[in-house]
Amino acid sequence: MATKTGLLELLDEALGAGWTLRRGCRELALGEVRAYRWLARRAIGELADKPPGGPPMHGLLDDEVAEILALFDEWGETDRSHRKLAHRGSYLGRVWVSPSSVRRVLHLADKHFRPLPKPGKSKRKPFPEWVDYKPNSIWIYDTTHFTRARSGALIIEDLVSRKWITEVVSAEETSTQVEVAFTDALEIEGLLDAVQVRLDNGRADPYTDDEHRPILLAVSDNGPQMTSGSTREFMAMCAIAQHFGRPGTPLLTG
């Protein structure tokens, strides 16, 4: 395929031989308008094609690039994300660029966010030493939600025997449901008399290992209905100790 320079040289030879520009372009299969344009560009020394693209109108300015790098140095450890850093620049009124522009600038500058440190392993809170690993010693309870019915079922189960003791279905999740469920469970398991004995003898002491210690340990999550003051008072009245967190059988001894 002939180049621009080669075509123009042939056209020069045709013109030197007395041909017209139109005839020469027709023989060379070259558009006449294009030939005039090439001749004009050759006259000013710009016949070669320029690189494609050119400077885009939406390209980043040097000041914007410098501001992105400054934001990285100041807020990189806090934001740790090119998206958050882009929003940070607009919040502070310093630079308005897209997250992809921030990522590209940081990549070209060889700047990288440090990953967030991995959370440490949480340690489970051990059960009290006075707890015996036997039925009716440790109860677990939680609420299962039924979103379509807009209600929940608070369930009490024996951790050791895996016995499903009782449940309370209600549209509310308050300390009232906890009190109703435990009262029903204590009656089903025949522990209400033991609760009455504790009431007659005074408040149970979880640190003693005699007849005044709690009658059982209730394990649950940190739901507000479990940790409320009303629930704590009810549990203390019934001589029931509370434990929050996942039950761990390896921690059970005795």
Secondary structure as a PSIPRED ss2 file (coil, helix, strand):
# PSIPRED VFORMAT (PSIPRED V4.0)

   1 M C   1.000  0.000  0.000
   2 A C   1.000  0.000  0.000
   3 T C   1.000  0.000  0.000
   4 K H   0.000  1.000  0.000
   5 T H   0.000  1.000  0.000
   6 G H   0.000  1.000  0.000
   7 L H   0.000  1.000  0.000
   8 L H   0.000  1.000  0.000
   9 E H   0.000  1.000  0.000
  10 L H   0.000  1.000  0.000
  11 L H   0.000  1.000  0.000
  12 D H   0.000  1.000  0.000
  13 E H   0.000  1.000  0.000
  14 A H   0.000  1.000  0.000
  15 L H   0.000  1.000  0.000
  16 G H   0.000  1.000  0.000
  17 A C   1.000  0.000  0.000
  18 G C   1.000  0.000  0.000
  19 W C   1.000  0.000  0.000
  20 T C   1.000  0.000  0.000
  21 L H   0.000  1.000  0.000
  22 R H   0.000  1.000  0.000
  23 R H   0.000  1.000  0.000
  24 G H   0.000  1.000  0.000
  25 C H   0.000  1.000  0.000
  26 R H   0.000  1.000  0.000
  27 E H   0.000  1.000  0.000
  28 L H   0.000  1.000  0.000
  29 A C   1.000  0.000  0.000
  30 L C   1.000  0.000  0.000
  31 G C   1.000  0.000  0.000
  32 E H   0.000  1.000  0.000
  33 V H   0.000  1.000  0.000
  34 R H   0.000  1.000  0.000
  35 A H   0.000  1.000  0.000
  36 Y H   0.000  1.000  0.000
  37 R H   0.000  1.000  0.000
  38 W H   0.000  1.000  0.000
  39 L H   0.000  1.000  0.000
  40 A H   0.000  1.000  0.000
  41 R H   0.000  1.000  0.000
  42 R H   0.000  1.000  0.000
  43 A H   0.000  1.000  0.000
  44 I C   1.000  0.000  0.000
  45 G C   1.000  0.000  0.000
  46 E C   1.000  0.000  0.000
  47 L C   1.000  0.000  0.000
  48 A C   1.000  0.000  0.000
  49 D C   1.000  0.000  0.000
  50 K C   1.000  0.000  0.000
  51 P C   1.000  0.000  0.000
  52 P C   1.000  0.000  0.000
  53 G C   1.000  0.000  0.000
  54 G C   1.000  0.000  0.000
  55 P C   1.000  0.000  0.000
  56 P C   1.000  0.000  0.000
  57 M C   1.000  0.000  0.000
  58 H C   1.000  0.000  0.000
  59 G C   1.000  0.000  0.000
  60 L C   1.000  0.000  0.000
  61 L C   1.000  0.000  0.000
  62 D H   0.000  1.000  0.000
  63 D H   0.000  1.000  0.000
  64 E H   0.000  1.000  0.000
  65 V H   0.000  1.000  0.000
  66 A H   0.000  1.000  0.000
  67 E H   0.000  1.000  0.000
  68 I H   0.000  1.000  0.000
  69 L H   0.000  1.000  0.000
  70 A H   0.000  1.000  0.000
  71 L H   0.000  1.000  0.000
  72 F H   0.000  1.000  0.000
  73 D H   0.000  1.000  0.000
  74 E H   0.000  1.000  0.000
  75 W H   0.000  1.000  0.000
  76 G H   0.000  1.000  0.000
  77 E H   0.000  1.000  0.000
  78 T H   0.000  1.000  0.000
  79 D H   0.000  1.000  0.000
  80 R C   1.000  0.000  0.000
  81 S C   1.000  0.000  0.000
  82 H H   0.000  1.000  0.000
  83 R H   0.000  1.000  0.000
  84 K H   0.000  1.000  0.000
  85 L H   0.000  1.000  0.000
  86 A H   0.000  1.000  0.000
  87 H H   0.000  1.000  0.000
  88 R H   0.000  1.000  0.000
  89 G H   0.000  1.000  0.000
  90 S H   0.000  1.000  0.000
  91 Y H   0.000  1.000  0.000
  92 L C   1.000  0.000  0.000
  93 G C   1.000  0.000  0.000
  94 R C   1.000  0.000  0.000
  95 V C   1.000  0.000  0.000
  96 W C   1.000  0.000  0.000
  97 V C   1.000  0.000  0.000
  98 S C   1.000  0.000  0.000
  99 P H   0.000  1.000  0.000
 100 S H   0.000  1.000  0.000
 101 S H   0.000  1.000  0.000
 102 V H   0.000  1.000  0.000
 103 R H   0.000  1.000  0.000
 104 R H   0.000  1.000  0.000
 105 V H   0.000  1.000  0.000
 106 L H   0.000  1.000  0.000
 107 H H   0.000  1.000  0.000
 108 L H   0.000  1.000  0.000
 109 A C   1.000  0.000  0.000
 110 D C   1.000  0.000  0.000
 111 K C   1.000  0.000  0.000
 112 H C   1.000  0.000  0.000
 113 F C   1.000  0.000  0.000
 114 R C   1.000  0.000  0.000
 115 P C   1.000  0.000  0.000
 116 L C   1.000  0.000  0.000
 117 P C   1.000  0.000  0.000
 118 K C   1.000  0.000  0.000
 119 P C   1.000  0.000  0.000
 120 G C   1.000  0.000  0.000
 121 K C   1.000  0.000  0.000
 122 S C   1.000  0.000  0.000
 123 K C   1.000  0.000  0.000
 124 R C   1.000  0.000  0.000
 125 K C   1.000  0.000  0.000
 126 P C   1.000  0.000  0.000
 127 F C   1.000  0.000  0.000
 128 P C   1.000  0.000  0.000
 129 E C   1.000  0.000  0.000
 130 W C   1.000  0.000  0.000
 131 V C   1.000  0.000  0.000
 132 D C   1.000  0.000  0.000
 133 Y C   1.000  0.000  0.000
 134 K C   1.000  0.000  0.000
 135 P C   1.000  0.000  0.000
 136 N C   1.000  0.000  0.000
 137 S C   1.000  0.000  0.000
 138 I E   0.000  0.000  1.000
 139 W E   0.000  0.000  1.000
 140 I E   0.000  0.000  1.000
 141 Y E   0.000  0.000  1.000
 142 D E   0.000  0.000  1.000
 143 T E   0.000  0.000  1.000
 144 T E   0.000  0.000  1.000
 145 H E   0.000  0.000  1.000
 146 F E   0.000  0.000  1.000
 147 T C   1.000  0.000  0.000
 148 R C   1.000  0.000  0.000
 149 A C   1.000  0.000  0.000
 150 R C   1.000  0.000  0.000
 151 S E   0.000  0.000  1.000
 152 G E   0.000  0.000  1.000
 153 A E   0.000  0.000  1.000
 154 L E   0.000  0.000  1.000
 155 I E   0.000  0.000  1.000
 156 I E   0.000  0.000  1.000
 157 E E   0.000  0.000  1.000
 158 D E   0.000  0.000  1.000
 159 L C   1.000  0.000  0.000
 160 V C   1.000  0.000  0.000
 161 S C   1.000  0.000  0.000
 162 R C   1.000  0.000  0.000
 163 K C   1.000  0.000  0.000
 164 W E   0.000  0.000  1.000
 165 I E   0.000  0.000  1.000
 166 T E   0.000  0.000  1.000
 167 E E   0.000  0.000  1.000
 168 V E   0.000  0.000  1.000
 169 V E   0.000  0.000  1.000
 170 S E   0.000  0.000  1.000
 171 A C   1.000  0.000  0.000
 172 E C   1.000  0.000  0.000
 173 E C   1.000  0.000  0.000
 174 T C   1.000  0.000  0.000
 175 S H   0.000  1.000  0.000
 176 T H   0.000  1.000  0.000
 177 Q H   0.000  1.000  0.000
 178 V H   0.000  1.000  0.000
 179 E H   0.000  1.000  0.000
 180 V H   0.000  1.000  0.000
 181 A H   0.000  1.000  0.000
 182 F H   0.000  1.000  0.000
 183 T H   0.000  1.000  0.000
 184 D H   0.000  1.000  0.000
 185 A H   0.000  1.000  0.000
 186 L H   0.000  1.000  0.000
 187 E H   0.000  1.000  0.000
 188 I H   0.000  1.000  0.000
 189 E C   1.000  0.000  0.000
 190 G C   1.000  0.000  0.000
 191 L C   1.000  0.000  0.000
 192 L H   0.000  1.000  0.000
 193 D H   0.000  1.000  0.000
 194 A H   0.000  1.000  0.000
 195 V H   0.000  1.000  0.000
 196 Q H   0.000  1.000  0.000
 197 V H   0.000  1.000  0.000
 198 R H   0.000  1.000  0.000
 199 L H   0.000  1.000  0.000
 200 D H   0.000  1.000  0.000
 201 N H   0.000  1.000  0.000
 202 G C   1.000  0.000  0.000
 203 R C   1.000  0.000  0.000
 204 A C   1.000  0.000  0.000
 205 D C   1.000  0.000  0.000
 206 P C   1.000  0.000  0.000
 207 Y C   1.000  0.000  0.000
 208 T C   1.000  0.000  0.000
 209 D C   1.000  0.000  0.000
 210 D C   1.000  0.000  0.000
 211 E C   1.000  0.000  0.000
 212 H C   1.000  0.000  0.000
 213 R C   1.000  0.000  0.000
 214 P C   1.000  0.000  0.000
 215 I C   1.000  0.000  0.000
 216 L E   0.000  0.000  1.000
 217 L E   0.000  0.000  1.000
 218 A E   0.000  0.000  1.000
 219 V E   0.000  0.000  1.000
 220 S E   0.000  0.000  1.000
 221 D C   1.000  0.000  0.000
 222 N C   1.000  0.000  0.000
 223 G C   1.000  0.000  0.000
 224 P H   0.000  1.000  0.000
 225 Q H   0.000  1.000  0.000
 226 M H   0.000  1.000  0.000
 227 T H   0.000  1.000  0.000
 228 S C   1.000  0.000  0.000
 229 G H   0.000  1.000  0.000
 230 S H   0.000  1.000  0.000
 231 T H   0.000  1.000  0.000
 232 R H   0.000  1.000  0.000
 233 E H   0.000  1.000  0.000
 234 F H   0.000  1.000  0.000
 235 M H   0.000  1.000  0.000
 236 A H   0.000  1.000  0.000
 237 M H   0.000  1.000  0.000
 238 C C   1.000  0.000  0.000
 239 A C   1.000  0.000  0.000
 240 I E   0.000  0.000  1.000
 241 A E   0.000  0.000  1.000
 242 Q E   0.000  0.000  1.000
 243 H E   0.000  0.000  1.000
 244 F E   0.000  0.000  1.000
 245 G C   1.000  0.000  0.000
 246 R C   1.000  0.000  0.000
 247 P C   1.000  0.000  0.000
 248 G C   1.000  0.000  0.000
 249 T H   0.000  1.000  0.000
 250 P H   0.000  1.000  0.000
 251 L H   0.000  1.000  0.000
 252 L C   1.000  0.000  0.000
 253 T C   1.000  0.000  0.000
 254 G C   1.000  0.000  0.000
